[in-house]
Structures are given as structure tokens and as C-alpha cells.
């Protein structure tokens, strides 16, 4: 069994980032600073845009894979997941929404994510590992 859950996306969260990128690119163009256009454009294309379009959470029979852009690709053993709690932190995470959950695993590890269908996502994890405690 493999189930893939896309990240819930709140596009308004990214408006300041888009405004920031647009501002710096337009300033660089106006001032003829083509190196700035290339740097900001490259970072945007290869780091930020893929995070928006390639953030997903895949559940297999034993592994939860958290993927965000080209940077984050984390495998978590579902058998080692202890609990799931709601989380509305603004800290950076492989989550594209503030409607987040935090998954605690191993002894001190956790990951904050924002699956689109939280209830089904959590239920799928609990079917594999019934010992998971969910406070969501």
C-alpha cells in the first residue's frame, strides 16, 4: 500500500515572499544589476518554487516519507511514531499551511507537516501503528 498526501497550501502565506522576490528582481532590473536578477531568479526557481509544488507526504507499509522541494526528503519509520499533535507554529517546516500537525517519533525527534486531508492521513498512520496517540 502506498498513499500520497499533498500539502495543504495557504497561498496568502507566500504573498510576502513573492512580493520580496518581485521587489528585488525589479530593483535589480531598474538598476541594471543583472547578477542580482540571476541570483534571486535562480534561488527562486530552484529552491522556493519546487517547495510549493513538490511538498507531499507518502505513506507506505512501514515508512512515512516527507518530501519538500529538492532539499527535504526524510524517511520516518511509522513503527517509531509516538504521537501526533496540532501545531500552528510559524517556524520553518516542510508544510505550506499554518494548519499543521507535529509528528513525534523516536525519543526526541519531530517533524511539522500540513497534509491536505489530516483526518485520513492520521487514520492511515494509525492503521499501520495503532499505538500512535493523536490529539488532533
C-alpha positions in Angstrom: 0.0 0.0 0.0 1.2 3.5 -0.9 -0.8 6.6 -0.2 0.4 10.1 -1.1 -1.0 13.3 0.5 -0.2 16.7 -0.9 0.5 19.5 1.5 -2.4 21.9 2.3 -1.4 25.2 0.8 -2.3 28.7 2.1 -1.2 30.8 -0.8 -1.6 34.0 1.2 1.3 32.9 3.4 3.6 33.2 0.4 2.4 36.7 -0.7 5.2 38.4 1.3 7.8 36.1 -0.2 6.5 36.7 -3.7 6.5 40.5 -3.0 10.0 40.3 -1.7 11.3 38.4 -4.7 9.5 40.7 -7.1 10.8 43.8 -5.4 14.5 42.6 -5.6 14.2 41.4 -9.2 12.5 44.7 -10.3 15.1 46.8 -8.4 18.0 44.8 -10.0 16.5 45.3 -13.5 15.9 49.0 -13.0 19.5 49.5 -11.7 21.0 47.2 -14.4 22.3 44.7 -11.8 21.9 41.6 -13.9 23.9 39.5 -11.4 21.2 40.2 -8.8 18.4 39.2 -11.2 20.3 35.9 -11.9 20.9 35.1 -8.3 17.4 35.9 -7.0 15.8 34.3 -10.0 17.9 31.1 -9.7 17.2 30.8 -6.0 13.5 31.3 -6.6 13.4 28.8 -9.4 15.4 26.0 -7.8 14.6 26.3 -4.1 11.4 28.2 -3.4 9.1 27.2 -6.3 9.8 23.5 -6.1 8.9 23.6 -2.3 5.5 24.9 -3.3 4.9 22.3 -6.0 6.8 19.3 -4.6 5.7 19.2 -1.0 4.0 15.9 -0.2 3.8 13.1 2.3 3.9 9.5 1.2 2.8 6.6 3.4 4.0 3.1 2.6 3.6 -0.1 4.7 6.4 0.9 7.0 7.7 4.4 6.1 6.4 8.0 6.1 8.3 9.9 3.5 8.3 13.7 3.9 9.3 15.5 0.7 9.6 19.3 0.2 11.3 20.6 -2.9 14.8 19.4 -3.6 16.0 20.0 -0.1 13.9 17.8 2.3 13.5 14.1 1.7 13.0 12.4 5.1 12.0 8.9 5.9 10.4 8.1 9.2 9.6 4.6 10.4 5.9 4.5 11.2 6.5 2.0 13.9 8.6 4.6 15.8 5.9 7.3 15.6 4.7 8.0 19.2 2.1 10.8 18.9 0.6 13.5 16.6 -0.4 16.9 17.9 -1.8 20.1 16.3 0.7 22.8 15.7 0.2 26.3 14.4 3.8 27.4 14.7 5.2 29.9 12.1 8.6 28.2 12.3 10.0 26.8 9.0 8.8 23.4 8.2 8.0 21.2 5.2 4.4 22.5 5.5 2.8 25.0 3.2 0.0 26.0 5.6 -0.3 27.1 9.2 -2.9 24.3 9.7 -0.2 21.9 10.8 0.4 18.8 12.8 3.5 17.8 14.6 4.6 14.1 14.4 6.8 12.9 17.3 8.9 9.9 16.7 12.0 8.1 18.1 12.8 9.7 21.5 13.3 13.4 20.8 12.5 13.8 17.1 9.6 15.6 15.5 8.5 16.9 12.1 5.9 19.6 11.4 3.7 18.9 8.3 0.4 20.1 6.8 -1.3 17.2 4.9 -4.4 18.3 2.9 -6.6 15.6 4.4 -5.4 15.5 8.0 -8.0 13.1 9.3 -7.4 10.5 6.6 -3.7 10.9 6.9 -3.7 10.3 10.6 -6.1 7.4 10.3 -3.8 5.7 7.7 -0.8 6.1 10.1 -2.9 4.6 13.0 -4.0 1.6 10.9 -0.3 0.8 10.5 0.7 1.7 14.0 -2.3 1.6 16.4 0.0 2.8 19.3 0.1 6.3 17.9 -1.6 8.8 20.2 -3.4 11.5 18.3 -4.5 14.8 19.9 -5.9 16.1 16.6 
